[in-house]
Amino acid sequence: MIRIRKAHERGHADHGWLNTWHTFSFADYYDPEQMGYSSLRVINDDRVAPGAGFPTHPHRDMEIVTYVLSGALEHQDSMGNGTVIRPGEVQRMSAGTGIRHSEFNASPNEEVHLLQIWIMPEKSGLTPSYEQKFFDAAEKLGRLRLVASPDGSDGSVTIHQDAKIYAGLVDPEHPAEHVLPPGRRAYLHVARGAASLNGLEMAAGDGARIEGETGLHLKSDSSAEILLFDLA
């Protein structure tokens, strides 16, 4: 079974410096039917204006994954990390017992488009930790490339939960396939472009809850960037 939720059905807030869409309940957006999916708790589709950003703020007991689609996001945190996240890079923070961090768009003229993803950890009280890795576009073209997993397999970042995140690029010459193991469910998010999932048309910002399916077939008449969450 595949249930598609259209992009415009998500929660939305425009703060001037931040234009954001919430797949699941977050901040002032609350929908009791959209509180997450398995361990996947947040997908925020954020556009940060030039010279703006998220001031230093705390988190705890959450796996936070940042996926930048365009622009460059400057990151600093209480663990001593100071980095820039660019397209193709995946950042993972395990907030654990508590961290403080900030994210800033230092460009004077280019906005940053990013996805911030929260996954609930397998247990609370973990030691805070950080990872950031780059995945070339060629690794994602016509396939779903593992970018986050519980064991860091295939060079992915490590998340402390029975969940895997895949990133893929599809176009008319490069469809993609994925086998979902029995008993697993999945969530698919179209980050950019338009694609079809098992014949169902999806546009940028659309999401799909997937249960009881084994083979996933992704195609695009133009091009699309996709994230797939393989969940317990």
C-alpha positions in Angstrom: 0.0 0.0 0.0 1.3 3.4 -0.9 -0.4 6.6 0.5 0.7 9.8 -1.1 0.5 13.2 0.8 0.8 16.2 -1.5 3.3 19.0 -0.8 0.6 21.6 -0.1 -0.9 19.5 2.6 2.1 19.9 4.8 2.4 22.5 7.5 3.8 25.8 6.4 5.4 28.9 8.0 7.0 32.0 6.3 9.2 33.9 8.8 10.7 36.1 6.2 14.3 34.9 6.8 13.0 31.3 6.8 10.3 29.7 4.5 9.6 26.2 5.8 7.3 23.3 5.1 6.8 20.6 7.8 5.9 17.0 6.7 5.2 16.1 10.3 4.0 18.2 13.3 6.6 20.7 14.3 6.7 24.1 16.1 3.4 25.8 15.6 2.1 23.2 13.2 0.2 20.4 14.9 -1.7 17.6 13.3 -2.4 14.5 15.5 -2.4 12.3 12.3 1.0 13.6 11.3 3.2 13.0 14.3 5.9 11.0 12.4 6.2 7.6 10.8 7.8 4.8 12.7 11.1 6.3 14.1 11.0 9.2 11.5 9.8 12.2 13.4 10.6 15.3 11.3 11.2 16.3 7.7 11.5 20.1 7.5 11.9 21.5 4.0 13.7 24.8 4.7 14.8 27.8 2.6 17.0 30.2 4.5 17.5 33.7 3.2 21.0 35.2 2.6 22.6 36.4 5.7 20.2 34.7 8.0 20.1 31.4 10.0 19.1 29.5 13.1 20.7 31.0 16.2 22.3 28.8 18.8 19.7 26.5 20.3 19.7 23.2 22.2 18.6 19.6 21.4 18.8 16.3 23.1 17.9 12.6 22.5 17.4 12.9 18.7 19.3 11.8 15.6 19.5 15.0 13.4 20.3 14.6 9.7 20.9 17.6 7.4 20.8 17.3 3.6 21.6 20.4 1.7 20.0 20.8 -1.8 21.5 24.2 -2.8 23.6 26.9 -1.3 26.0 26.4 1.7 25.1 26.1 5.3 27.6 27.1 8.0 27.4 24.9 11.2 28.8 25.3 14.7 28.1 23.3 17.8 29.0 22.8 21.4 31.1 19.7 20.5 33.6 22.1 18.8 32.6 21.4 15.2 32.6 24.3 12.7 31.9 23.2 9.2 30.1 24.2 6.0 27.5 21.8 4.5 27.1 21.8 0.7 25.0 19.9 -1.8 26.0 16.2 -1.8 27.0 16.3 1.9 25.1 14.6 4.7 25.5 15.8 8.2 24.5 13.7 11.2 24.3 14.9 14.8 23.4 12.6 17.7 22.1 15.0 20.3 22.1 12.4 23.0 22.5 14.0 26.5 22.5 17.5 25.0 24.1 19.7 22.4 23.8 23.3 21.3 24.2 24.3 17.7 23.6 27.0 15.1 23.2 27.0 11.3 23.8 30.1 9.2 23.6 31.2 5.5 26.7 33.4 5.1 26.0 34.1 1.4 25.0 37.7 0.6 22.8 36.7 -2.3 22.0 33.0 -2.4 19.4 31.2 -0.3 20.1 27.8 1.2 17.6 25.0 0.5 17.9 22.1 2.9 16.1 19.2 4.5 16.4 18.8 8.2 15.5 15.3 9.3 14.9 14.0 12.8 15.0 10.3 13.7 14.2 9.1 17.2 17.2 7.2 18.7 17.0 3.6 19.9 17.7 4.8 23.4 18.1 8.0 25.3 21.2 9.4 27.0 23.7 8.6 24.2 27.0 10.5 24.1 26.7 13.4 21.6 28.5 12.8 18.3 28.9 14.2 14.8 29.6 13.1 11.3 29.6 14.7 7.8 30.3 12.9 4.6 30.1 13.7 0.8 28.3 11.5 -1.7 29.0 12.2 -5.4 26.0 12.6 -7.7 27.3 9.8 -9.9 26.8 7.4 -6.9 23.1 8.4 -6.8 22.2 8.4 -10.5 19.8 5.7 -11.3 20.0 4.1 -7.9 19.2 4.7 -4.3 22.5 5.2 -2.5 22.7 4.4 1.2 23.7 7.6 3.0 22.8 6.8 6.7 22.5 3.5 8.5 22.7 1.9 11.9 26.1 0.4 11.2 27.7 2.9 8.9 27.8 0.4 6.1 28.9 1.3 2.5 30.5 4.5 3.8 27.2 5.9 5.2 26.9 8.1 8.3 25.8 6.2 11.4 22.5 6.8 13.0 21.5 5.2 16.3 18.2 3.5 15.2 17.0 0.7 13.0 16.6 2.9 10.0 18.3 3.6 6.7 18.3 6.7 4.5 18.9 6.4 0.8 19.3 9.3 -1.7 18.7 8.9 -5.4 18.7 10.9 -8.7 16.4 9.7 -11.5 15.8 11.0 -15.0 14.4 9.5 -18.3 17.5 7.5 -18.9 18.2 6.5 -15.3 15.2 5.0 -13.4 15.9 3.4 -10.1 14.7 0.3 -8.2 14.7 -0.7 -4.6 13.8 -3.9 -2.8 12.1 -3.3 0.6 12.7 -6.3 2.9 9.7 -8.2 4.2 8.2 -6.6 7.4 9.8 -3.2 6.7 8.0 0.0 5.9 9.3 3.1 4.1 8.7 6.8 3.6 9.7 8.4 0.3 10.2 12.2 0.0 10.6 14.0 -3.4 13.2 16.6 -2.6 13.3 18.2 -6.1 11.6 17.6 -9.5 8.9 15.1 -10.3 8.9 11.3 -10.4 6.6 8.3 -10.4 6.6 5.7 -7.6 5.2 2.4 -8.8 3.2 4.4 -11.4 2.0 7.0 -8.9 2.9 10.6 -9.9 4.7 12.7 -7.3 6.1 16.2 -7.4 8.6 18.2 -5.3 7.6 18.1 -1.6 5.3 15.2 -2.0 5.7 12.2 0.4 4.6 8.6 0.4 4.0 6.2 3.2 4.8 2.7 2.0 3.7 -0.6 3.6 3.4 -4.1 2.3 5.4 -3.4 -0.9 8.5 -5.2 -1.8 9.6 -3.7 -5.1 9.8 0.1 -5.5 10.1 1.4 -9.1 11.1 5.1 -9.6 11.0 6.9 -12.9 11.0 10.5 -14.0 10.2 12.2 -17.3 12.5 15.1 -16.4 14.6 14.7 -13.3 14.1 14.2 -9.6 16.1 14.0 -6.3 14.6 11.5 -3.9 15.1 10.4 -0.3 13.9 7.0 0.9 13.6 6.1 4.6 13.7 2.3 5.2 12.1 1.9 8.6 11.2 -0.9 11.1 
